[in-house]
């Protein structure tokens, strides 16, 4: 059980957000979720919905006031190289607005969903997320930055067929580091890593890559909490 925390979440109707909100609630958090009016019905029940636009911090700043943690999950769904313009207009703009709001309100801890980098594909997606990471560093916020590559789960299962190739690459010295950095994580591991970030705020900037995220959401959770320090 997390010590009572007020958590502001953007992207709560998305693939990860829909699963994260009930988990935070189950751990004793008071969750406030930003949502557009037309998407309100998609939010999980375990939160207080507030109407606003993730691309305009002014539309939701008053609702985030008093939060202990700000979890930013907004991004283009099903990213692909064809969505470069959307990455700038949604991922980057939404991220910069969230960072500004968290900084202006003096929020204790900012949790940001980034992406594994460097990688040989999705350059525009990486660039948008990297720019937000740089903004976090400049802001002085205490933050946890999560860097998954692909999150396996319902509707996102096709990369399971790549697991044998990953296993081979992890054993080859020339490809081992890349195989781990660009590895696959499960939706449960991802959610539990975020819950841990909320439960254990960092003092500065903490980065959780694929190897760290994989420690959560399974029988190794207790070991993960021991080794992934704030």
VOPAGU-2260 file (C-alpha; in pm, 1 decimal, decimal comma):
REM VOPAGU-2260
SITE   aa  ch    i         X         Y         Z
SITE  UNK   A    0       0,0       0,0       0,0
SITE  UNK   A    1     136,4     339,8    -103,8
SITE  UNK   A    2     133,5     613,5     156,4
SITE  UNK   A    3    -170,5     826,6      65,3
SITE  UNK   A    4     -77,6    1024,7    -244,6
SITE  UNK   A    5    -267,7    1249,9    -479,2
SITE  UNK   A    6    -170,1    1158,5    -835,6
SITE  UNK   A    7    -255,1    1357,7   -1147,7
SITE  UNK   A    8    -261,5    1144,0   -1464,0
SITE  UNK   A    9    -276,8    1243,9   -1829,2
SITE  UNK   A   10    -345,0     981,2   -2094,1
SITE  UNK   A   11    -570,3     783,5   -1862,6
SITE  UNK   A   12    -786,4     644,7   -2143,9
SITE  UNK   A   13    -489,4     493,9   -2327,0
SITE  UNK   A   14    -338,9     147,0   -2339,7
SITE  UNK   A   15    -131,8     193,3   -2023,9
SITE  UNK   A   16    -342,8     454,6   -1846,2
SITE  UNK   A   17    -657,2     239,6   -1835,2
SITE  UNK   A   18    -462,6     -26,0   -1649,2
SITE  UNK   A   19    -255,4     206,5   -1433,0
SITE  UNK   A   20    -540,4     403,5   -1275,7
SITE  UNK   A   21    -711,6     105,8   -1103,7
SITE  UNK   A   22    -372,0     -16,0    -981,8
SITE  UNK   A   23    -287,9     321,8    -827,8
SITE  UNK   A   24    -632,7     329,9    -666,0
SITE  UNK   A   25    -581,0     -20,2    -527,1
SITE  UNK   A   26    -257,5     103,5    -369,3
SITE  UNK   A   27    -439,8     384,2    -187,3
SITE  UNK   A   28    -380,0     675,5    -426,5
SITE  UNK   A   29    -630,2     951,3    -494,6
SITE  UNK   A   30    -617,4     965,6    -875,5
SITE  UNK   A   31    -724,4    1270,3   -1076,1
SITE  UNK   A   32    -738,8    1195,1   -1447,8
SITE  UNK   A   33    -738,0    1450,0   -1727,9
SITE  UNK   A   34    -976,5    1361,9   -2010,3
SITE  UNK   A   35   -1152,7    1520,6   -2305,0
SITE  UNK   A   36   -1529,6    1546,2   -2266,8
SITE  UNK   A   37   -1591,5    1305,9   -2555,4
SITE  UNK   A   38   -1364,9    1041,6   -2400,4
SITE  UNK   A   39   -1491,7    1059,6   -2043,6
SITE  UNK   A   40   -1675,7     726,9   -2065,3
SITE  UNK   A   41   -1347,8     549,7   -2149,8
SITE  UNK   A   42   -1187,8     632,5   -1815,1
SITE  UNK   A   43   -1168,8     361,5   -1548,1
SITE  UNK   A   44   -1404,5     417,4   -1255,0
SITE  UNK   A   45   -1123,5     442,2    -996,3
SITE  UNK   A   46   -1045,2     811,5   -1046,4
SITE  UNK   A   47   -1183,5    1164,7   -1043,3
SITE  UNK   A   48   -1218,1    1284,9   -1403,7
SITE  UNK   A   49   -1136,6    1644,6   -1492,4
SITE  UNK   A   50   -1209,3    1790,5   -1834,1
SITE  UNK   A   51    -927,4    1959,3   -2022,2
SITE  UNK   A   52    -689,2    1949,0   -2316,1
SITE  UNK   A   53    -353,4    1776,0   -2270,9
SITE  UNK   A   54    -205,1    2013,4   -2529,6
SITE  UNK   A   55    -299,8    2319,6   -2323,4
SITE  UNK   A   56    -163,7    2325,8   -1970,9
SITE  UNK   A   57    -377,2    2626,6   -1886,1
SITE  UNK   A   58    -688,2    2412,2   -1933,9
SITE  UNK   A   59    -595,4    2174,1   -1652,0
SITE  UNK   A   60    -335,7    2341,2   -1427,9
SITE  UNK   A   61    -590,8    2423,0   -1156,6
SITE  UNK   A   62    -689,2    2055,1   -1135,2
SITE  UNK   A   63    -329,1    1939,6   -1090,9
SITE  UNK   A   64    -267,4    2177,0    -801,3
SITE  UNK   A   65    -195,0    1989,0    -479,3
SITE  UNK   A   66     -85,9    1668,6    -653,7
SITE  UNK   A   67     212,1    1482,9    -509,3
SITE  UNK   A   68     290,8    1315,1    -841,4
SITE  UNK   A   69     218,8    1392,5   -1207,0
SITE  UNK   A   70     214,6    1091,8   -1444,0
SITE  UNK   A   71     225,9    1193,7   -1810,1
SITE  UNK   A   72     120,8     921,1   -2054,8
SITE  UNK   A   73     -13,8    1123,6   -2347,7
SITE  UNK   A   74     111,4    1023,4   -2690,3
SITE  UNK   A   75      11,4     919,5   -3038,6
SITE  UNK   A   76    -148,6     574,5   -3037,2
SITE  UNK   A   77      18,3     298,4   -3239,3
SITE  UNK   A   78     333,9     500,3   -3324,4
SITE  UNK   A   79     478,3     453,1   -3672,4
SITE  UNK   A   80     728,9     639,3   -3893,6
SITE  UNK   A   81     432,8     785,1   -4087,9
SITE  UNK   A   82     324,0     988,1   -3783,3
SITE  UNK   A   83     619,6    1227,2   -3757,8
SITE  UNK   A   84     399,1    1538,7   -3768,3
SITE  UNK   A   85     175,4    1401,6   -3492,4
SITE  UNK   A   86     475,5    1328,8   -3273,3
SITE  UNK   A   87     563,9    1699,4   -3280,4
SITE  UNK   A   88     207,4    1821,6   -3240,2
SITE  UNK   A   89      95,3    1576,6   -2970,1
SITE  UNK   A   90     382,3    1395,4   -2798,1
SITE  UNK   A   91     618,7    1691,7   -2787,8
SITE  UNK   A   92     366,5    1968,2   -2724,4
SITE  UNK   A   93     175,8    1768,0   -2466,3
SITE  UNK   A   94     496,0    1671,2   -2288,5
SITE  UNK   A   95     629,5    2025,9   -2274,1
SITE  UNK   A   96     298,5    2155,2   -2139,7
SITE  UNK   A   97     291,4    1887,2   -1869,7
SITE  UNK   A   98     648,9    1968,3   -1765,7
SITE  UNK   A   99     566,3    2339,1   -1747,7
SITE  UNK   A  100     259,3    2278,3   -1532,2
SITE  UNK   A  101     441,4    2042,0   -1297,0
SITE  UNK   A  102     724,1    2292,3   -1258,5
SITE  UNK   A  103     494,4    2590,3   -1203,5
SITE  UNK   A  104     297,2    2402,6    -937,4
SITE  UNK   A  105     606,0    2270,2    -762,7
SITE  UNK   A  106     487,9    1910,0    -792,4
SITE  UNK   A  107     711,5    1675,5    -596,8
SITE  UNK   A  108     761,5    1410,2    -862,8
SITE  UNK   A  109     707,6    1392,5   -1239,2
SITE  UNK   A  110     675,5    1053,5   -1410,7
SITE  UNK   A  111     736,8    1059,8   -1785,3
SITE  UNK   A  112     681,2     787,2   -2041,2
SITE  UNK   A  113     967,0     816,8   -2289,6
SITE  UNK   A  114    1110,4     557,1   -2527,0
SITE  UNK   A  115    1424,2     342,9   -2550,3
SITE  UNK   A  116    1699,8     527,7   -2732,2
SITE  UNK   A  117    1901,9     527,4   -2945,4
SITE  UNK   A  118    1724,9     297,0   -3189,0
SITE  UNK   A  119    1761,2     241,7   -3565,0
SITE  UNK   A  120    1396,5     327,4   -3644,3
SITE  UNK   A  121    1128,7     578,7   -3536,1
SITE  UNK   A  122    1371,3     870,9   -3532,5
SITE  UNK   A  123    1101,0    1139,9   -3508,9
SITE  UNK   A  124     934,1     961,5   -3219,9
SITE  UNK   A  125    1263,8     936,4   -3035,7
SITE  UNK   A  126    1342,5    1302,5   -3106,9
SITE  UNK   A  127    1014,4    1424,0   -2955,2
SITE  UNK   A  128    1063,8    1217,7   -2642,3
SITE  UNK   A  129    1430,9    1313,0   -2609,9
SITE  UNK   A  130    1340,4    1681,5   -2633,6
SITE  UNK   A  131    1095,8    1635,7   -2346,8
SITE  UNK   A  132    1361,7    1458,3   -2142,4
SITE  UNK   A  133    1591,0    1756,9   -2198,3
SITE  UNK   A  134    1313,9    1990,6   -2084,3
SITE  UNK   A  135    1270,7    1786,2   -1767,0
SITE  UNK   A  136    1642,0    1819,7   -1694,2
SITE  UNK   A  137    1631,1    2196,4   -1748,4
SITE  UNK   A  138    1323,3    2235,3   -1528,4
SITE  UNK   A  139    1490,0    2099,8   -1216,5
SITE  UNK   A  140    1197,3    1863,4   -1152,3
SITE  UNK   A  141    1255,3    1542,4    -962,5
SITE  UNK   A  142    1145,8    1283,7   -1216,3
SITE  UNK   A  143    1132,1     921,6   -1318,4
SITE  UNK   A  144    1176,5     865,9   -1692,4
SITE  UNK   A  145    1065,4     528,1   -1826,0
SITE  UNK   A  146    1217,1     406,0   -2152,1
SITE  UNK   A  147    1035,0     101,9   -2289,3
SITE  UNK   A  148    1061,0       1,2   -2653,4
SITE  UNK   A  149     751,1    -213,5   -2704,9
SITE  UNK   A  150     490,6    -301,9   -2440,3
SITE  UNK   A  151     332,5    -643,1   -2487,6
SITE  UNK   A  152     -33,1    -689,7   -2397,5
SITE  UNK   A  153    -386,5    -715,6   -2538,0
SITE  UNK   A  154    -381,3    -600,9   -2900,2
SITE  UNK   A  155      -2,1    -570,5   -2883,5
SITE  UNK   A  156     112,6    -931,9   -2905,2
SITE  UNK   A  157     269,0    -975,1   -3248,8
SITE  UNK   A  158     630,1    -914,5   -3126,5
SITE  UNK   A  159     608,9   -1234,5   -2921,0
SITE  UNK   A  160     724,5   -1408,9   -3237,5
SITE  UNK   A  161    1050,9   -1213,5   -3210,8
SITE  UNK   A  162    1141,3   -1347,5   -2866,6
SITE  UNK   A  163    1368,3   -1626,7   -2999,3
SITE  UNK   A  164    1566,4   -1369,9   -3198,6
SITE  UNK   A  165    1599,4   -1147,3   -2891,3
SITE  UNK   A  166    1730,1   -1441,2   -2689,1
SITE  UNK   A  167    1996,9   -1512,8   -2947,3
SITE  UNK   A  168    2094,1   -1144,6   -2971,0
SITE  UNK   A  169    2127,9   -1124,0   -2591,4
SITE  UNK   A  170    2395,1   -1395,6   -2605,1
SITE  UNK   A  171    2603,9   -1233,4   -2879,5
SITE  UNK   A  172    2851,3    -976,4   -2738,7
SITE  UNK   A  173    2815,2    -741,1   -3037,8
SITE  UNK   A  174    2433,5    -722,2   -3005,6
SITE  UNK   A  175    2376,9    -783,5   -2634,5
SITE  UNK   A  176    2350,8    -420,5   -2522,8
SITE  UNK   A  177    2107,9    -327,1   -2801,9
SITE  UNK   A  178    1898,1    -639,1   -2744,9
SITE  UNK   A  179    1848,1    -547,4   -2380,3
SITE  UNK   A  180    1794,1    -174,3   -2445,3
SITE  UNK   A  181    1537,3    -240,4   -2719,7
SITE  UNK   A  182    1382,1    -544,2   -2553,3
SITE  UNK   A  183    1017,0    -620,5   -2489,4
SITE  UNK   A  184     830,3    -559,0   -2163,6
SITE  UNK   A  185     479,3    -662,3   -2060,9
SITE  UNK   A  186     194,5    -428,8   -1975,9
SITE  UNK   A  187     198,9    -561,3   -1619,3
SITE  UNK   A  188     569,2    -485,0   -1582,3
SITE  UNK   A  189     510,1    -135,6   -1720,6
SITE  UNK   A  190     221,9     -59,7   -1484,7
SITE  UNK   A  191     405,9    -190,3   -1180,7
SITE  UNK   A  192     715,4      13,2   -1268,4
SITE  UNK   A  193     503,3     330,2   -1273,3
SITE  UNK   A  194     337,0     237,3    -943,7
SITE  UNK   A  195     683,3     193,1    -794,2
SITE  UNK   A  196     787,6     534,7    -927,5
SITE  UNK   A  197     488,1     695,0    -756,8
SITE  UNK   A  198     554,9     503,0    -436,8
SITE  UNK   A  199     927,5     584,6    -433,2
SITE  UNK   A  200     984,5     935,2    -573,0
SITE  UNK   A  201    1333,7    1010,7    -694,2
SITE  UNK   A  202    1546,5    1294,6    -560,6
SITE  UNK   A  203    1676,3    1388,6    -904,8
SITE  UNK   A  204    1619,8    1225,9   -1241,9
SITE  UNK   A  205    1591,7     846,9   -1239,7
SITE  UNK   A  206    1584,2     655,6   -1570,3
SITE  UNK   A  207    1426,5     309,7   -1590,2
SITE  UNK   A  208    1520,1     130,0   -1910,5
SITE  UNK   A  209    1398,3    -206,6   -2033,0
SITE  UNK   A  210    1616,4    -415,7   -1796,2
SITE  UNK   A  211    1486,9    -220,8   -1493,6
SITE  UNK   A  212    1122,3    -226,3   -1606,6
SITE  UNK   A  213    1142,7    -602,2   -1653,3
SITE  UNK   A  214    1210,9    -643,2   -1281,2
SITE  UNK   A  215     852,1    -542,7   -1202,0
SITE  UNK   A  216     517,3    -715,1   -1237,1
SITE  UNK   A  217     636,1   -1070,0   -1169,0
SITE  UNK   A  218     794,4   -1277,5    -895,0
SITE  UNK   A  219    1098,9   -1049,3    -904,7
SITE  UNK   A  220     904,4    -744,0    -787,9
SITE  UNK   A  221    1053,1    -745,8    -437,9
SITE  UNK   A  222    1402,6    -775,3    -585,8
SITE  UNK   A  223    1325,9    -485,0    -818,0
SITE  UNK   A  224    1223,6    -262,4    -530,4
SITE  UNK   A  225    1552,6    -346,9    -360,4
SITE  UNK   A  226    1776,0    -267,1    -656,9
SITE  UNK   A  227    1592,2      19,3    -832,3
SITE  UNK   A  228    1671,5     301,5    -595,1
SITE  UNK   A  229    1500,7     645,3    -580,2
